[in-house]
Amino acid sequence: MAILEFIGWVVCGFAGMEVISYLVHRFVFHGLLWEIHQTHHKPTHGAFELNDLFSLFFGAVSIYLMYRGMEAPVESMSFAIGLGIAIYGLLYFVIHDLFAHKRFMPFKSDSKIMRLIRYAHQRHHQSIDKEGQEPFGLFLFPYYKYKNK
């Protein structure tokens, strides 16, 4: 596998994770698994919440895929997709948990894109109802709606 193909599979893992996250968040977390996910929507949180189990699950999927391709990582589609999922998870943790929700080690940023993402995510949290609000994705949302925030 050429390096560009490897990078392409990493990008597919990352982008696929955002699409899967959107769909699972909207239709499963705010549906069948609401009892777990609602711990994230409540106004007060402890250091950890039951909802963190979802991150552990997606992390395990990423680790499994990378483990499968560990013997020849640059030659492995499995490793590349797992790496893309891991990169998504890292950015999700930094942007969602540390920046948007100020969990663990909160930080500030003057980045317009980071502020847009935080504002859009706060719109999602404007209600603690199961039905929820858009956007359900972290990166995929209509940026133009929030550009003046």
C-alpha positions in Angstrom: 0.0 0.0 0.0 1.4 3.4 -1.0 1.7 6.1 1.7 -1.1 8.2 0.0 -3.4 5.2 0.1 -2.6 4.8 3.8 -3.3 8.4 4.5 -6.6 8.1 2.5 -7.7 5.2 4.8 -6.7 7.3 7.9 -8.9 10.1 6.6 -11.7 7.6 5.9 -11.5 6.3 9.4 -11.7 9.9 10.8 -14.5 11.1 8.5 -16.4 7.8 8.9 -16.2 8.2 12.7 -17.9 11.6 12.4 -20.7 10.2 10.3 -21.1 7.2 12.6 -21.0 9.4 15.6 -23.7 11.7 14.2 -26.0 8.8 13.4 -25.4 6.9 16.6 -25.7 10.0 18.7 -29.0 11.0 17.1 -30.7 7.7 16.7 -29.2 5.5 19.4 -27.9 7.7 22.2 -31.1 9.9 22.1 -33.2 6.7 21.6 -32.5 3.2 22.9 -29.5 4.2 25.0 -30.9 7.4 26.4 -30.7 6.2 30.0 -26.9 6.1 29.7 -26.5 9.2 27.5 -28.7 11.4 29.6 -25.9 11.5 32.2 -24.0 13.8 29.7 -27.0 16.1 29.3 -27.6 16.7 33.0 -26.3 20.1 34.2 -24.0 18.7 37.0 -21.3 16.1 36.4 -18.8 14.3 38.4 -15.3 13.5 37.1 -16.8 10.7 35.1 -20.3 10.0 33.8 -21.9 6.8 32.6 -21.9 8.3 29.1 -18.1 7.9 29.1 -18.7 4.2 28.4 -19.4 5.1 24.8 -15.9 6.6 24.4 -14.4 3.5 25.9 -16.3 1.4 23.4 -15.1 3.4 20.4 -11.5 3.5 21.8 -11.6 -0.3 22.0 -12.7 -0.5 18.4 -9.8 1.7 17.4 -7.3 -0.3 19.4 -8.6 -3.6 18.0 -8.3 -2.4 14.4 -4.8 -1.1 15.0 -3.8 -4.3 16.7 -5.0 -6.3 13.7 -2.7 -4.4 11.4 0.2 -4.0 13.8 2.6 -6.4 12.0 2.8 -4.1 8.9 1.0 -0.9 9.9 1.7 1.1 6.8 0.5 -1.8 4.7 -2.7 -2.3 6.7 -6.0 -0.8 5.9 -7.2 -2.0 9.3 -4.4 -0.1 11.1 -5.0 3.0 9.0 -8.8 3.1 9.8 -8.1 2.4 13.5 -5.6 5.3 13.5 -8.2 7.6 11.9 -10.7 6.6 14.6 -8.0 7.2 17.3 -7.2 10.7 15.9 -10.9 11.5 15.8 -11.2 10.3 19.5 -8.2 12.5 20.5 -9.7 15.6 18.8 -13.1 14.8 20.2 -11.7 14.6 23.7 -9.8 17.9 23.4 -12.5 19.8 21.7 -15.6 18.3 23.3 -14.5 17.4 26.8 -11.7 19.9 27.6 -12.8 22.9 25.5 -16.6 22.7 25.1 -17.5 21.1 28.5 -14.5 22.2 30.5 -13.9 18.7 32.0 -10.6 17.6 33.5 -8.1 20.3 32.3 -10.2 23.0 30.7 -8.6 25.5 28.3 -9.5 28.5 26.3 -8.9 29.2 22.7 -9.3 32.3 20.5 -9.8 30.1 17.4 -12.9 31.0 15.6 -13.5 27.4 14.5 -13.1 26.1 18.0 -15.6 28.8 19.3 -18.1 27.8 16.5 -17.8 24.2 17.4 -18.4 25.0 21.1 -21.3 27.2 20.4 -23.0 24.6 18.2 -22.4 22.0 20.8 -24.0 24.2 23.4 -27.0 24.6 21.2 -27.3 20.8 21.3 -27.2 21.0 25.1 -29.8 23.8 25.4 -32.3 21.1 26.5 -32.0 18.1 28.7 -34.8 16.4 26.8 -34.4 13.0 25.0 -35.4 14.6 21.7 -32.3 16.8 21.8 -31.4 19.5 19.4 -29.2 19.7 16.4 -26.3 19.4 15.8 -25.6 15.9 16.9 -22.2 15.7 15.2 -19.1 17.5 16.6 -17.6 18.7 13.3 -20.5 18.3 10.8 -23.0 21.1 11.3 -24.0 24.2 9.2 -21.1 26.5 10.2 -22.9 29.4 8.5 -25.6 29.4 11.1 -23.1 30.1 13.9 -20.5 32.3 12.1 -21.4 35.4 14.0 -21.2 33.9 17.4 
